Amino acid sequence: MGYGAVVVNAARLTVLGSLNMDISVTVSSLPVPGETVLGGAAAFAPGGKGANQAVAAARLGAEAGLSVRMVGCVGDDDFGRTLRDTLRAEGIDDGAVRTVAGVPTGIAMITVDQAGENTITVAPGANREVGTAEVNAASEGSAEVLVISAEVPVPAIRAALDPGLVAGLPTVIRVLNLAPAPPEAAELIAAHPHWLVVNESEAAAVLGRPVAGLADAVRAAADLVAAGARNAVVTAGAAGAAYYGPRDTGDTGNTGDTGDAEPSGDAARKRGGERYTELTVPGFKVRAVDSVGAGDTFVGALAVALAAGVRPSDAVTAAAAAGATAATRQGTQSGMPRPADILAATAHQWPVPPAE
């Protein structure tokens, strides 16, 4: 089946997550512990994993009529007002973003080297206030996909994974991005999110072993499915991404066969012998200049593709193309691509090339 003309049909996508002001500095090389390096001028830009994912989704879903809503908290300060203004400028509904008096807006301090690699330190600020009010807000409306990111308190994440959260909408697809992976990650995965997305270091933290490269990534994805996720994606930076999930089930909210791989190892046995598919998507060959927003672009793109009914294997490939494109552009939210940008950078037609 071809998806070149996918129409989202005014679907809704909700993101429950963080909003930060990013403070970025470019350096010749990332500092090692105890080292001081001099960089360029500090740049201030809207960020936060949740807000980033919402912006990525809004840009990639706009042409198909996707409605995106952000749920989270900011402080009653200039940073908070700027973040809300930015969401509205992207066409994102910020009505469920709560302004918390007496608490600063979250800040992320980002250092980027000349190869586009980065280190990030986050001061959560108002993001720590995300709780019952935000979980309730995330349950309102008629979202087809709910994206949950981990820069908010674990109790809120746990509550948002409750299958009874959205009354009357049992098929809502929950996409959990454990970035960073909290100590309670295993418990959250055991709550059976429809989709789990982590990178190599996050997968390693959850599984308690090194994960490096696509071969490790696909094994890690299988183990994350065994741990409770219905579908798992492990991203491997420029190397690409790995997917593992069930075939011909309703778990994803999608239909269609996702490949020909047979189940193997403990993952298949622990899920009652279901047939599984595994997929590795080699990295798209691009010239990376800033990888800070690539992971969040991947998650936002995956969510849009799932909302459009794109089958899992194609959704992961589309998300990888979007993430690779983001790495070719400076800035986090400012570098997040639209469909034409993905085509220009990777030759991949968003979300999936039409059938020939």
C-alpha positions in Angstrom: 0.0 0.0 0.0 1.3 3.5 -0.8 1.0 6.4 1.6 2.2 9.2 -0.6 -1.1 11.0 -0.3 -1.8 10.3 3.4 -4.4 12.6 4.9 -4.6 12.9 8.6 -8.3 14.0 8.4 -8.0 16.7 11.1 -6.6 14.2 13.6 -5.5 15.5 17.0 -2.2 14.9 18.7 -1.4 15.8 22.3 2.0 16.2 23.9 2.4 15.9 27.6 5.9 17.1 28.5 8.4 19.8 29.3 8.9 23.3 28.1 12.4 24.9 28.6 14.3 27.9 27.4 17.5 26.6 25.8 20.8 28.4 26.3 23.2 27.1 23.7 27.0 27.6 23.2 29.0 26.2 20.3 32.5 25.0 21.1 35.4 23.5 19.1 35.2 20.3 21.3 33.0 19.2 24.1 34.7 19.6 27.6 35.8 16.6 29.6 35.3 16.6 33.3 37.2 19.4 35.0 37.9 21.2 31.7 36.9 24.7 30.8 36.5 25.5 27.1 35.7 28.8 25.4 32.8 29.0 23.0 30.8 31.4 20.9 28.1 33.7 22.0 25.2 32.2 24.0 22.0 31.7 22.0 18.6 31.7 23.7 15.9 29.7 22.0 12.6 27.9 22.9 13.0 24.2 23.8 12.1 21.4 26.2 11.5 17.9 24.9 7.8 18.1 25.0 7.5 21.5 23.3 10.1 20.4 20.7 8.1 17.3 19.9 4.9 19.4 19.6 6.7 21.8 17.1 8.0 19.0 15.1 4.6 17.4 14.9 2.9 20.7 14.0 5.3 21.4 11.1 5.0 17.9 9.7 1.3 17.5 10.1 0.2 21.0 9.1 -0.4 20.2 5.4 -2.6 17.3 6.4 -4.7 19.2 8.9 -3.2 17.8 12.1 -4.2 19.6 15.3 -1.5 19.7 18.0 -2.0 20.5 21.6 0.7 21.0 24.3 0.2 20.2 27.9 2.8 21.2 30.5 3.9 24.0 32.9 6.0 27.2 32.6 6.9 29.9 35.1 5.4 33.3 35.4 8.4 35.0 33.8 9.6 36.2 30.4 10.9 32.8 29.4 7.5 31.3 30.1 5.7 33.9 28.1 8.1 33.5 25.2 7.6 29.8 25.1 3.8 30.1 25.0 4.1 32.8 22.2 6.3 30.4 20.2 3.8 27.5 20.5 1.0 29.8 19.3 3.1 31.0 16.4 3.4 27.4 15.3 -0.3 26.9 15.4 -0.1 24.7 18.6 -2.9 24.9 21.1 -1.3 26.1 24.4 -4.6 26.3 26.4 -3.4 23.4 28.6 0.0 25.0 29.4 -0.3 26.1 33.0 1.6 29.2 34.3 2.9 28.5 37.8 3.5 31.5 40.0 6.8 31.7 42.0 8.6 29.0 40.0 11.0 29.7 37.2 10.6 28.3 33.7 12.8 25.3 33.0 16.2 25.9 31.4 18.4 23.7 29.3 22.1 24.4 29.0 23.4 23.0 25.8 27.0 22.7 24.5 27.4 21.8 20.8 30.7 20.9 19.1 31.7 21.4 15.5 30.5 17.9 14.5 27.1 18.6 15.8 27.4 16.4 19.0 26.1 17.9 22.2 25.8 17.7 26.0 22.7 19.0 27.8 22.1 19.9 31.4 18.5 20.7 32.4 17.2 22.7 35.3 13.5 21.6 35.3 11.9 24.5 37.1 8.2 24.6 36.4 8.3 21.2 34.7 8.5 19.7 38.2 4.9 21.0 38.8 3.3 18.8 36.1 0.8 16.7 37.9 -2.9 15.8 38.2 -4.1 18.9 36.4 -1.9 18.3 33.4 -2.8 14.5 33.2 -6.5 15.5 33.3 -6.0 18.0 30.6 -4.2 15.4 28.5 -7.3 13.2 28.8 -9.6 15.8 27.3 -10.5 16.1 23.7 -10.2 13.5 21.0 -6.5 12.9 20.5 -5.6 9.9 18.3 -2.0 10.0 19.7 -0.7 11.0 23.1 3.1 11.7 23.3 4.5 11.5 26.8 8.1 12.7 27.4 10.2 12.1 30.5 11.3 15.5 31.5 8.2 15.7 33.8 7.6 13.9 37.2 7.2 10.1 37.1 3.8 10.1 38.8 2.4 12.1 36.0 3.9 9.8 33.4 2.6 6.8 35.3 -0.9 8.3 35.4 -0.8 9.2 31.7 0.0 5.6 30.8 -3.2 4.4 32.5 -5.3 2.8 29.7 -8.4 4.3 31.3 -7.1 7.9 31.0 -9.1 8.8 27.9 -12.7 7.8 28.5 -14.3 6.4 25.4 -11.1 6.4 23.4 -9.4 3.1 24.2 -7.5 3.1 20.9 -5.5 6.3 21.6 -1.9 5.5 20.8 0.5 6.4 23.6 4.1 7.1 22.6 6.5 7.2 25.6 9.8 8.8 25.1 12.0 8.0 28.1 14.5 10.7 27.6 16.1 10.8 30.1 15.4 7.4 31.4 14.3 7.7 35.1 15.1 5.1 37.8 11.5 4.0 37.5 11.8 3.2 33.8 11.2 -0.5 34.1 7.9 0.2 35.9 6.8 2.6 33.2 7.6 0.1 30.4 5.7 -2.6 32.3 2.6 -0.3 31.9 2.6 -1.4 28.3 2.9 1.8 26.3 1.9 1.3 22.7 5.2 2.8 21.6 8.5 3.3 23.5 11.3 5.4 22.0 14.7 5.6 23.5 18.3 6.2 22.3 21.2 3.9 22.8 22.3 5.4 26.2 18.7 5.4 27.5 18.2 1.8 26.3 21.5 0.9 28.1 20.3 2.6 31.3 17.0 0.6 31.2 18.5 -2.8 30.3 21.7 -2.5 32.4 24.1 -3.3 29.5 25.9 -1.4 26.8 23.9 -0.7 23.6 26.0 0.6 20.6 25.1 0.3 16.9 22.2 -1.0 15.0 22.8 -4.7 15.9 22.7 -3.9 19.6 19.8 -1.6 19.1 17.5 -4.2 17.5 18.3 -6.7 20.3 17.6 -3.9 22.8 14.3 -3.1 21.1 13.3 -6.8 21.4 14.2 -6.9 25.1 12.1 -3.7 25.7 9.1 -5.4 24.1 9.7 -8.4 26.4 9.7 -5.9 29.3 6.3 -4.6 28.4 6.4 -2.1 25.5 4.1 -3.2 22.6 6.4 -1.6 20.0 9.9 -0.4 20.7 12.3 1.9 18.8 16.0 2.4 19.7 17.6 5.3 17.9 21.3 5.1 17.2 22.2 8.6 16.1 23.8 8.9 12.7 23.8 5.1 12.4 20.0 5.0 12.2 17.2 3.3 14.2 15.9 -0.1 15.1 12.3 -1.3 15.6 10.8 -4.4 17.1 7.1 -5.0 17.5 4.1 -7.3 16.8 2.8 -8.3 13.4 -0.9 -8.1 12.4 -2.2 -6.8 15.8 -4.3 -3.9 16.8 -1.7 -2.7 19.4 -0.3 0.1 17.3 -3.6 1.6 16.0 -2.3 0.7 12.6 -3.1 -2.1 10.2 -1.0 -4.0 7.7 2.0 -6.3 7.6 5.3 -4.7 8.8 7.8 -7.2 7.4 8.8 -10.8 7.2 11.0 -11.3 10.3 10.1 -14.3 12.5 10.1 -14.1 16.3 13.2 -15.1 18.0 14.6 -15.4 21.5 13.0 -14.5 24.9 11.0 -11.6 23.5 8.7 -14.0 21.4 8.4 -16.5 24.2 7.4 -13.9 26.8 4.7 -12.5 24.6 3.0 -15.9 24.1 4.6 -16.8 20.9 3.2 -13.9 18.8 4.9 -13.3 15.5 7.2 -10.2 15.6 8.9 -8.1 13.0 12.2 -6.4 13.4 13.5 -3.5 11.3 16.8 -1.6 11.1 16.8 1.7 9.3 20.3 2.8 8.3 21.0 6.4 8.9 20.3 8.8 6.0 23.4 10.2 4.5 23.4 13.9 5.5 25.8 16.6 6.6 25.0 17.0 10.3 25.6 20.5 11.8 23.5 20.4 14.9 22.0 17.2 16.4 20.2 18.8 19.4 16.7 18.6 18.0 17.1 15.4 16.0 15.8 13.0 18.6 12.7 15.2 19.4 12.0 15.5 15.7 12.1 11.8 15.4 9.5 11.4 18.1 7.2 14.1 16.8 7.5 12.7 13.3 6.7 9.2 14.4 3.6 10.4 16.2 2.4 12.2 13.2 2.9 9.2 11.0 1.0 7.0 13.4 -1.8 9.5 13.6 -2.0 9.3 9.8 -2.3 5.5 10.0 1.1 4.8 8.5 2.2 1.2 9.2 4.9 0.8 11.8 7.9 0.1 9.5 7.1 3.0 7.3 6.5 5.3 10.3 9.9 4.5 11.7 11.6 5.1 8.4 9.8 8.4 8.0 10.8 9.5 11.5 14.4 8.6 10.8 14.4 10.8 7.6 12.9 13.6 9.6 15.4 13.3 12.4 18.3 13.2 9.9 17.0 16.3 8.3 16.8 18.2 11.6 20.5 17.4 12.1 21.4 19.3 8.9 19.8 22.5 10.3 21.0 24.9 13.0 18.9 25.3 16.1 16.5 23.0 17.9 12.9 24.2 17.2 14.1 26.5 14.5 15.8 23.6 12.7 12.8 21.3 12.8 11.8 20.4 9.2 8.7 20.5 7.1 8.0 17.9 4.5 9.7 19.7 1.7 12.9 20.0 3.8 12.9 16.2 4.3 12.7 15.6 0.6 15.5 18.1 -0.1 17.8 16.7 2.5 17.2 12.9 2.2 15.2 12.4 -1.0 12.5 10.7 1.2 9.0 11.8 0.4 7.1 12.5 3.6 5.7 10.4 5.1 6.1 7.5 2.7 6.8 7.5 -1.1 3.7 6.7 -3.1 3.3 3.2 -4.4 4.6 2.7 -8.0 
